[in-house]
Amino acid sequence: MTQLTFKIQKDAQTVLSYLTDTQKFVSVHPLIYKMKELNKNKYKVYESVKLGIFTYRFTYQCFCHGLDQVNYAFPFARRRQ
């Protein structure tokens, strides 16, 4: 399982609005081009990475574990398919 951490120079409410709306999240993520909701906390994520003339596309499932109100952390766990 992979854990990712990012620091963003925006207020917590703005960041939360992008983390809770998959379309907004996809619009600012450099590799993710699509997210499909599978159930309430589970998503299928589609990524595309360009390496020179080759494009590597893959998917994985992402599980949202909730929001840490103190640190405004929004932990995700992902598992490759």
Secondary structure, 3 states (H helix, E strand, C coil): CECCCCCCCCCHHHHHHHHCCHHHHHHHCCCEEEEEEEECCEEEEEEEEEECCEEEEEEEEEEECCCECCCCECCEEEEEC
